[in-house]
Amino acid sequence: MKTRVSLKKMKQQMLLRVLISIAVYGLLGILAYYLVNVLYHSTIWYGYEPFYRFVQWADTNRIFILSAYIMLGGIIIVLHYWKQTFSFFQEVVNATEQFYQEDTTLIELSEPLKEVETRMNQTKVNILNNERIAREAEQRKNDLVTYLAHDLKTPITSVIGYLTLLQDEPQISEELRAKYTGIALNKAERLEELINEFFDITRFNLSKLTLEMERINLSRMLEQIASEFYPILAEKELEWHTEIAPDIEILCDSDKLERVFDNLIRNAVNYSYANTALFLSMKPIENTVEILVRNKGKTIPPEKLERIFEQFFRLDSSRSSKTGGTGLGLAISKEIVELHGGSIKAESADESISFTVVLPVDCQKIV
């Protein structure tokens, strides 16, 4: 529709220029006739002067001269605008060659084609953006293969290694056998977690999450999730500080929200200093509830904080299995929260890391 409007406007502008050219050409003819007539009547002629003879001839053949003048003007105007139109066409053809150039140089056309220039530049920007998105998608696919190869290889190697030791050393002590079996089991469980996370990646990339709404007691949910983390906190030498408002109910997808809070708490556990406290709070604010998870840990630089909700992003560039999985948990958490009509943000300063989730009390189902 916009292209049609633009072309219609160009036609109108071209028609206006043609009409103006015809009007100017006609005025020039009238002016020439007036000047010749003034000059002819302002002088006494004797009959042999070239100008007098020309005027007499022109007066006799006025219809022929007028026709010739009109025809000549028509030819000049048509040739001029044909040439101009062809030059415009050539400009557009040359400009289209810049569409697929990877540089960000914008197309420049002459003044009558400014609207076309704007449309073409918009198209070029869209093409460049689409190419960038395609490259990023290809890079994400390559990253996924890299993650898969790296993360699955490590626990598999460990499981095979310890099981081989148990097979090759049948006389091994029960204590050592139990130790090797425990390590192999731990690595196998880690392998199961990674496989489940890669299934999540497939669902996250290929389908849109949907919500199954129900009314729940959010206070009770958070208290239960917090209690389930006591053994993990004890192992990490951490403790809970909670401030959860009682009997707060909301309409939500409880399973998916539980996953959000589980992700945030696990993230806090993984990046907490030993012998510190994790803080979990929940309070109502008008028609929303605010959930805060905060821990003491290394301050996250601003450039990393901006990317913390990106797929596959990890704060720990060493990719240690002690500090997280595929880097998808926070990305999925953000999508779940936003599907509920809420928001999530991360902040970090003075060796403190906090995640704040704001949810409406009556979340609407999104199909």
Salt bridges, closest charged atoms under 4 A:
ASP59 OD1 - ARG62 NH2 2.00
ASP103 OD1 - LYS124 NZ 3.46
GLU115 OE2 - LYS9 NZ 3.04
GLU117 OE1 - LYS114 NZ 3.15
GLU136 OE2 - ARG132 NH1 3.11
GLU138 OE2 - LYS141 NZ 3.27
ASP151 OD1 - HIS150 ND1 3.30
ASP151 OD2 - ARG314 NH2 3.29
ASP151 OD1 - ARG319 NH2 2.59
GLU193 OE1 - ARG190 NH1 3.44
ASP200 OD1 - ARG203 NH2 2.26
ASP200 OD2 - ARG259 NH2 2.54
GLU239 OE2 - HIS241 NE2 3.46
ASP253 OD2 - LYS256 NZ 3.32
ASP262 OD2 - ARG266 NE 2.82
GLU290 OE2 - LYS283 NZ 3.96
GLU310 OE1 - ARG307 NE 3.05
GLU338 OE2 - LYS334 NZ 2.65
ASP362 OD1 - ARG215 NH2 2.91
